[in-house]
Amino acid sequence: MCGDTSGAVRILAVETAHTQGLDAFDADGPADILIGAGRAETLKLVNQREAATPGAPVRIRRENWHDLAAAIAIADPAFDLRTPLKGPFHAVSLANPEACTAALKLARLANLLPALFVSKGDGGDVVTLADIDAYDDPNDLVIAARARLPVAAAEQAEIVAFRHRADSAEHIALIIGAPNGTPPLVRLHSECLTGDALGSLKCDCGPQLAQALAGMATEGWGILIYLRQEGRGIGLVNKLRAYALQDQGFDTVDANTRLGFAVDERDFGVAARMLGLLGQLEIRLLTNNPEKVAGLEAAGITVRERVGHIYGENPHNERYLATKRDRTGHQL
C-alpha cells in the first residue's frame, strides 16, 4: 500500500495483473484505475475538473465492463490503433493525492507503466512518498567490485562495479589509462541494449559509445560511466513500447509522455556519486546534452569543459536526432 495511515491506497499494477489476481483485488467491488496526467490527456480526460490539474495523478472510475483487457488498453497507448478505446471515461476526485502520487512513482521506479488498479487501504504495511524518495537516494550507491579489464579500445583499463544498497541496481565505470593530474575525459552513457549490443540504427548510442572509448584511449586518461538507465530511465520494455509509438508517427518526446513517463526519467545524481567515489570531482564531459552538465554540477561535480560528441548519424535516426536538437536542447 502507498500513502499514510490516514489516506493509504492498495495498488495492483495493471500490466502485471492476471484475471485470478484481479478477481481477488476486486473482492469488494471493481477497483478504480489510476493513471498519469500524460495518459489522461490522451484519453481526453483533462476537460473534467477531477483530471484538470497538470501533472497530477488521475483516477478513473471503473465500470463493470472494464475487465483486465479493457484496463490494459487504457494503460498502454501502443494498443490505441489496434484496440479503439470504449468510453467515455469518468475521472473521480482524489481523496488521497499524495498516496496516489507515491503509487505512480513506485510503478515508474519498477519500470512499469504508471497505470494501477487502486482501492482504499485497509491496514497493513504502508509505503510513503518519503520512503520512496529515500529508497531512490544515489548516496546509497557503493563500490562493490573492481578488476583489470583490457578492452579493444585500450589494453590498460579497469572496470569498477557499483551497487545500490536498496535494490542491488548495478552501474559500471570503465577507467581508461591512469590519472595524470588533469580532469579526466568522461562519458555518461545510458545503457542501450538495442544500440550498444545489437547495432540498432534507430539511435546513435552504439557509435557514441565506441567513439567515446576511442577518444579516451587517444588522450590516455578517461572514464566511461555506464548507467543502467535503459531508454532514458524507462526500462527496456517501455522503450520498445515507445518504439511502437514512433512507428505510429510520434517522436521520442511524445512517445515517452504518452506512456505516462517524463521526457527523461534518468537520474544523473547516480553518475555524480560514482565519480565522487572514484575521487574525480572535476571532469571534461563528452556530451551534447546540457542536462547532463546541469545534473552533474547540481550534484557537486565541476564540468571544466563540455566536449561535443556527434557520431552515428544515418537515414534511420534523422528524426530522432532532430527531436533531440529541437525539443530537448541537445547541441548537435
C-alpha positions as CSV (number, residue, x, y, z in Angstrom):
1,M,0.0,0.0,0.0
2,C,1.0,3.6,-0.6
3,G,0.2,6.7,1.5
4,D,0.0,7.1,5.2
5,T,-2.2,5.6,7.9
6,S,-5.0,8.1,7.2
7,G,-5.0,8.0,3.4
8,A,-3.5,4.8,2.1
9,V,-4.4,3.1,-1.1
10,R,-3.9,-0.5,-2.1
11,I,-2.4,-0.9,-5.6
12,L,-2.0,-3.6,-8.3
13,A,0.0,-2.8,-11.4
14,V,-2.2,-3.2,-14.5
15,E,0.5,-4.8,-16.7
16,T,1.4,-7.4,-14.1
17,A,-2.2,-8.3,-13.1
18,H,-3.9,-11.6,-14.1
19,T,-7.5,-12.5,-14.0
20,Q,-7.4,-14.5,-10.8
21,G,-5.4,-11.9,-9.0
22,L,-7.7,-9.1,-10.2
23,D,-10.7,-11.0,-9.1
24,A,-9.2,-11.2,-5.6
25,F,-8.3,-7.5,-5.7
26,D,-11.8,-6.7,-6.7
27,A,-13.4,-8.7,-3.9
28,D,-15.2,-5.6,-2.5
29,G,-16.2,-4.3,-6.0
30,P,-14.4,-3.1,-9.1
31,A,-11.2,-1.2,-8.2
32,D,-10.7,2.1,-9.9
33,I,-7.8,2.7,-12.3
34,L,-5.0,5.3,-11.5
35,I,-3.1,6.8,-14.4
36,G,-0.7,9.7,-15.0
37,A,-1.6,13.1,-16.4
38,G,0.0,12.4,-19.8
39,R,-2.1,9.4,-20.4
40,A,-5.2,11.2,-19.1
41,E,-4.6,13.9,-21.7
42,T,-4.5,11.2,-24.5
43,L,-7.8,9.8,-23.2
44,K,-9.4,13.3,-23.3
45,L,-10.0,13.5,-19.6
46,V,-8.3,16.8,-18.8
47,N,-11.5,18.7,-19.6
48,Q,-13.0,17.1,-16.5
49,R,-12.4,19.0,-13.3
50,E,-11.0,16.0,-11.4
51,A,-8.4,15.5,-14.1
52,A,-7.5,19.1,-14.9
53,T,-4.5,19.7,-12.6
54,P,-1.3,19.5,-14.7
55,G,1.0,16.7,-13.7
56,A,-1.4,15.3,-11.1
57,P,-2.5,11.6,-10.9
58,V,-5.9,10.9,-12.4
59,R,-8.3,8.3,-11.0
60,I,-10.7,6.7,-13.5
61,R,-14.0,5.3,-12.2
62,R,-14.0,1.6,-13.1
63,E,-17.2,0.4,-14.7
64,N,-18.4,-3.2,-14.6
65,W,-17.3,-3.8,-18.2
66,H,-13.8,-2.6,-17.5
67,D,-12.2,-6.1,-17.4
68,L,-8.5,-6.8,-17.5
69,A,-8.3,-6.4,-21.3
70,A,-10.0,-3.0,-21.1
71,A,-7.7,-1.9,-18.3
72,I,-4.6,-2.9,-20.4
73,A,-5.9,-0.9,-23.3
74,I,-6.4,2.1,-21.0
75,A,-2.9,1.7,-19.7
76,D,-0.8,1.1,-22.8
77,P,-1.1,3.7,-25.7
78,A,0.8,1.3,-28.0
79,F,-2.5,-0.5,-28.4
80,D,-4.5,2.6,-29.3
81,L,-4.6,2.0,-33.0
82,R,-5.2,-1.8,-32.6
83,T,-7.8,-1.5,-29.9
84,P,-10.1,1.5,-30.2
85,L,-10.9,2.6,-26.7
86,K,-14.5,2.5,-25.4
87,G,-15.6,5.5,-23.4
88,P,-16.5,7.9,-22.1
89,F,-14.2,7.6,-19.1
90,H,-15.0,9.5,-15.9
91,A,-12.4,10.9,-13.6
92,V,-13.2,10.9,-9.9
93,S,-11.8,13.1,-7.1
94,L,-8.6,12.0,-5.3
95,A,-9.2,11.7,-1.6
96,N,-5.5,11.0,-1.1
97,P,-3.4,12.7,-3.8
98,E,0.0,12.1,-2.0
99,A,-0.7,8.4,-1.8
100,C,-1.6,8.3,-5.5
101,T,1.5,10.2,-6.5
102,A,3.6,7.8,-4.5
103,A,1.9,4.8,-6.1
104,L,2.7,6.1,-9.7
105,K,6.2,6.9,-8.7
106,L,6.7,3.4,-7.4
107,A,5.4,2.0,-10.7
108,R,7.9,4.1,-12.7
109,L,10.8,3.1,-10.4
110,A,9.9,-0.5,-11.2
111,N,9.9,0.3,-15.0
112,L,6.2,-0.5,-15.1
113,L,3.6,1.6,-17.0
114,P,2.2,4.1,-14.5
115,A,-1.3,2.5,-14.5
116,L,-2.6,0.8,-11.4
117,F,-5.7,-0.7,-10.1
118,V,-6.4,1.2,-6.9
119,S,-8.7,0.9,-3.9
120,K,-8.8,2.2,-0.3
121,G,-6.2,0.8,2.0
122,D,-7.3,-1.5,4.7
123,G,-4.4,-1.7,7.1
124,G,-1.0,-3.4,6.8
125,D,2.4,-2.1,5.8
126,V,2.4,1.3,4.2
127,V,4.9,2.9,1.8
128,T,5.0,6.7,1.8
129,L,6.4,9.1,-0.8
130,A,9.2,9.9,1.6
131,D,10.0,6.2,1.8
132,I,10.2,6.0,-2.0
133,D,12.4,9.2,-2.2
134,A,14.8,7.7,0.4
135,Y,14.9,4.4,-1.5
136,D,16.0,6.3,-4.6
137,D,18.9,8.1,-2.9
138,P,22.0,7.9,-5.0
139,N,24.2,8.3,-1.9
140,D,23.3,4.7,-1.1
141,L,25.4,3.6,-4.1
142,V,28.7,1.9,-3.1
143,I,31.7,0.3,-4.9
144,A,31.0,-3.4,-5.0
145,A,34.0,-4.8,-7.0
146,R,36.7,-3.8,-9.4
147,A,39.2,-5.6,-11.7
148,R,41.6,-5.1,-14.5
149,L,39.8,-5.3,-17.9
150,P,41.7,-4.9,-21.1
151,V,39.3,-3.8,-23.9
152,A,39.6,-3.4,-27.6
153,A,39.9,0.4,-27.3
154,A,42.6,0.3,-24.6
155,E,44.5,-2.6,-23.0
156,Q,45.1,-0.5,-19.8
157,A,41.7,-0.4,-18.4
158,E,39.9,-1.1,-15.1
159,I,36.2,-1.9,-14.6
160,V,34.5,-0.8,-11.4
161,A,31.1,-2.1,-10.4
162,F,28.8,0.0,-8.2
163,R,25.7,-1.4,-6.4
164,H,22.8,0.4,-4.8
165,R,22.1,-0.8,-1.2
166,A,18.4,-0.6,-1.5
167,D,17.7,-2.6,-4.7
168,S,21.1,-4.0,-5.8
169,A,20.9,-2.0,-9.0
170,E,24.3,-2.1,-10.7
171,H,26.2,0.6,-12.6
172,I,29.6,0.4,-14.2
173,A,32.7,2.6,-14.6
174,L,35.4,1.8,-17.1
175,I,38.6,3.6,-16.3
176,I,40.8,4.1,-19.4
177,G,44.5,4.7,-18.6
178,A,45.5,6.3,-15.3
179,P,45.1,9.7,-13.6
180,N,47.7,12.2,-14.9
181,G,46.9,15.3,-13.0
182,T,44.3,16.6,-15.4
183,P,40.5,16.3,-15.3
184,P,39.5,13.0,-17.0
185,L,37.6,12.9,-20.2
186,V,34.2,11.4,-19.1
187,R,31.3,10.0,-21.0
188,L,27.9,9.3,-19.2
189,H,26.4,6.6,-21.3
190,S,23.0,5.2,-20.5
191,E,22.6,1.5,-21.2
192,C,21.1,0.8,-24.7
193,L,20.8,-2.9,-25.5
194,T,19.5,-2.2,-28.9
195,G,22.2,0.3,-29.9
196,D,25.2,-1.0,-27.9
197,A,24.8,-4.7,-28.4
198,L,22.5,-5.2,-31.4
199,G,23.7,-2.3,-33.6
200,S,20.4,-0.5,-33.9
201,L,20.2,2.3,-36.4
202,K,17.3,4.0,-34.6
203,C,19.6,5.8,-32.3
204,D,23.3,6.9,-32.1
205,C,24.2,5.1,-28.9
206,G,26.5,2.4,-30.3
207,P,28.7,4.7,-32.3
208,Q,28.8,7.2,-29.5
209,L,30.0,4.5,-27.1
210,A,32.7,3.3,-29.5
211,Q,34.0,6.8,-30.2
212,A,34.0,7.8,-26.5
213,L,36.3,4.9,-25.7
214,A,38.5,5.7,-28.7
215,G,38.8,9.3,-27.6
216,M,39.7,8.4,-24.1
217,A,42.3,5.9,-25.3
218,T,43.8,8.6,-27.6
219,E,44.1,11.0,-24.7
220,G,45.4,8.3,-22.4
221,W,43.0,9.0,-19.5
222,G,39.2,8.9,-19.2
223,I,36.2,7.3,-17.5
224,L,33.2,5.8,-19.1
225,I,30.2,5.9,-16.7
226,Y,27.8,3.2,-17.9
227,L,24.4,3.8,-16.3
228,R,21.7,1.1,-16.1
229,Q,19.0,3.5,-17.1
230,E,17.8,2.0,-20.4
231,G,15.5,4.1,-22.5
232,R,16.3,7.4,-20.7
233,G,15.3,5.6,-17.5
234,I,12.0,4.0,-18.5
235,G,13.4,0.5,-19.0
236,L,13.8,-1.8,-22.0
237,V,10.2,-2.9,-22.3
238,N,8.8,0.6,-22.2
239,K,11.5,1.7,-24.6
240,L,10.2,-0.9,-27.1
241,R,6.7,0.4,-26.4
242,A,7.9,3.9,-27.3
243,Y,9.4,2.5,-30.5
244,A,6.0,1.1,-31.4
245,L,4.5,4.6,-30.9
246,Q,7.3,6.1,-33.0
247,D,6.2,3.7,-35.8
248,Q,2.8,5.2,-35.4
249,G,4.2,8.7,-36.1
250,F,5.1,10.1,-32.6
251,D,8.6,11.4,-31.9
252,T,10.6,10.2,-28.9
253,V,9.4,13.0,-26.6
254,D,5.7,12.4,-27.3
255,A,6.1,8.6,-27.1
256,N,7.5,8.9,-23.6
257,T,4.8,11.2,-22.3
258,R,2.0,9.2,-23.9
259,L,3.3,6.2,-22.0
260,G,3.0,8.3,-18.8
261,F,6.7,9.0,-18.2
262,A,8.7,12.2,-18.2
263,V,10.6,13.1,-21.3
264,D,13.7,12.0,-19.4
265,E,13.5,9.8,-16.3
266,R,17.2,9.5,-15.7
267,D,19.0,10.5,-12.5
268,F,22.4,12.0,-13.2
269,G,23.0,12.2,-9.4
270,V,23.9,8.5,-9.7
271,A,26.8,9.4,-12.1
272,A,27.9,12.2,-9.8
273,R,28.0,9.7,-6.9
274,M,30.1,7.3,-9.0
275,L,32.6,10.0,-9.9
276,G,32.8,11.1,-6.3
277,L,33.6,7.6,-5.1
278,L,36.3,7.4,-7.8
279,G,37.7,10.7,-6.4
280,Q,37.1,12.7,-9.6
281,L,35.2,15.9,-8.8
282,E,36.5,17.9,-11.8
283,I,35.9,16.5,-15.3
284,R,35.7,17.2,-19.0
285,L,32.4,15.8,-20.3
286,L,31.7,14.2,-23.7
287,T,28.1,15.2,-24.3
288,N,25.7,17.2,-26.5
289,N,23.1,17.3,-23.7
290,P,23.2,20.4,-21.4
291,E,21.0,18.5,-18.9
292,K,23.9,16.2,-18.1
293,V,26.1,19.1,-17.4
294,A,23.5,20.7,-15.2
295,G,22.7,17.4,-13.4
296,L,26.4,16.8,-12.5
297,E,27.1,20.3,-11.4
298,A,24.0,20.3,-9.2
299,A,25.4,17.2,-7.5
300,G,28.8,18.7,-6.9
301,I,30.8,17.8,-9.9
302,T,32.7,20.6,-11.7
303,V,32.5,20.3,-15.5
304,R,35.5,22.1,-16.8
305,E,34.7,21.6,-20.4
306,R,31.8,20.2,-22.5
307,V,33.3,18.3,-25.4
308,G,30.9,17.8,-28.4
309,H,30.1,14.2,-29.3
310,I,28.3,13.8,-32.6
311,Y,28.6,10.3,-34.2
312,G,26.3,7.7,-35.7
313,E,24.1,9.8,-38.0
314,N,22.2,7.7,-40.5
315,P,18.9,7.8,-42.5
316,H,17.1,5.8,-39.8
317,N,17.8,8.2,-36.9
318,E,17.4,11.5,-38.6
319,R,14.1,12.3,-36.9
320,Y,15.4,11.0,-33.6
321,L,18.4,13.4,-33.7
322,A,16.3,16.3,-34.9
323,T,14.0,15.7,-31.9
324,K,16.9,15.8,-29.5
325,R,18.1,19.0,-31.1
326,D,14.7,20.8,-31.4
327,R,12.8,19.5,-28.4
328,T,15.3,18.6,-25.7
329,G,18.0,21.2,-26.3
330,H,20.9,18.9,-27.5
331,Q,23.6,20.9,-29.1
332,L,24.2,18.9,-32.2
